[in-house]
Amino acid sequence: MQALLPESFTLHWPWFLLLLPLPALVRLLPAVGSAREAALFFPKLGDLLAARGQHHQPSGGDSAPWWLWLAWILLVLACSRPQWHGEPVGIPSSGRDLLLVVDISGSMETPDMQLNGEQVQRIDAMKAVVSEFVRKRSGDRVGLVLFGSQAYLQTPLTFDRATLVQQLNEAQLGFAGEKTAIGDALALSVKRLQDREQKSRVMILLTDGANTAGSLSPLQGADLAAAMGIKVYAIGMGADVMEQRTFFGMKRLVNPSAELDEKTLNAIADKTGGRYFRARSTGELAAIYTILDQLEPALGDEQVLRPVSEWFHWPLGAALLLSLLVALSAVLPRRFPA
């Protein structure tokens, strides 16, 4: 039950306002005979005024001072639970649950990628492309799992894409170890997705190597994902050719992706109903994420939420402060006589 007030104020329990005349009604009740000793003692207004050195002279209905009425009004207002309704805010509805599973093992420092005309490490190219992909995923919950020798959840599934991008960009090589635990990363990701709606669970695995650590093999992790109906898109990252200088200053061409296990990544995608992609450059990696945007478009229409702020603590605090000031004014003159 709510009563609308001006400027978006509401009282959640407005019927508490019926208590406002209660003190006046109590004063109209017939006085109880004073011959009988009271079973309970309660402070009286006259006692408080006497303690302050004032005389209490009832007149007519023995009206209370203004500050008692003000304290009572504030308490009743607090009980009625005043609220402030803010401006409507658009929020995405529940869409797809998309978990990014990203390799940050030692091999991701290989400088075989081009970004803005400069040679950069794989991890820097990955951050630039994945960050742009995440920013477009309006309507989806997106999460981030990072892995090296161990796998850990960096960002739980969230609509807060800005925070996820920040945490992705803060990830550093070596945080999770130098090796590559693809199987464990898949298993952890399945655990984070298993309680979500079955038709909306997608995993994007990005790695540049082969499984060299962990207690589970990549295919075992893929079996877990397939059993849960989780689709895995796998991306193998790294150039096929890179120029390298020898100890004597000579140049030679090497394959920096020789350790990439494309066969296993293909098998992971096949088992789970996904696809495998090969990213040999930053441009190819960006194109892959564009394809993923088309294969798994963002779901959900925007909903509107009107935020509500509770304001009951303001009148309640004012009533308590007023009571404290009255009590202090009664005590201090006796402690510090003039």
Secondary structure, DSSP 4 states (H G I P E B T S, - for coil): --EEEGGGEEESSGGGGGGTTHHHHHHTSPPPPSSSPPSS----HHHHHHHTT------TTTPPPHHHHHHHHHHHHHHT-EEEE---EEEE-S--EEEEEEE-SGGGG---EEETTEEE-HHHHHHHHHHHHHHT-TTSEEEEEEESSSEEEEEEEES-HHHHHHHHHH--TTTT-SS--HHHHHHHHHHHHTTS-GGGEEEEEEESS---SSSS-HHHHHHHHHHTT-EEEEEEE--S-EEEE-TTS-EEEE-TTTT--HHHHHHHHHHHT--EEEE-SHHHHHHHHHHHHHHS-----EEEE--EEE-THHHHHHHHHHHHHHHHHHHHHHHS--
